[in-house]
Amino acid sequence: MIFGFLKSPALSPRQRRLQNTSLFRTLKPLEIKFVDGLMHERRYLPDEIIFDEDEEGQALYLVMSGRVRITRTIQGNRHALNELEPGGFFGDLALLDNSPRSAQARAEGGCELAVFFRDDFLALMETDAVIGYKISLALARDIGQRLRFQLDGQVQLEGT
């Protein structure tokens, strides 16, 4: 094929799932492949805690399969804030600052997550500013949407 070099590289099923998330939707196939190389795969058992409220945040999590429940303790009682399905992500504020987690994340049934650590994100921002910019813009849009929901009285602290 004469123009084979112009063809987009084939994506694996995992990479296609990443590309279908709002966080990575604007990335080109080669950029998806690069970001996929930075992601870590984690599997959780039913009812296993992924992270706890007030823990140090170190990573963003994308739900690849299964479901994750986000809860928060309010006046001594645990309240459900959100339930995320494949394509959803949570823990995103950990990429931006060192603040403690504002909620608990727990596997609802078994689940598989792709994990993007803050150190990898910061290194990406230095090595490939275009990819870092695209991800940062998607994060900002998601955080802005959650802020609007909160101002409208619909609490959604973490996760989309």
Protein Blocks (a to p, Z undefined) as FASTA:
>chain_A
ZZlmmpccdddfklmmmmmpmklmmpcfklmmmmmmmpccddddehiafbdehiacfbdc
ddfbdcddddddeehiacdfbdcdehiaehklmmmmccdcfbdcddehjaddddddfklm
mmmmmmmmmlmmmmmmmmmmmmmmmmmmmmnopacfboZZ
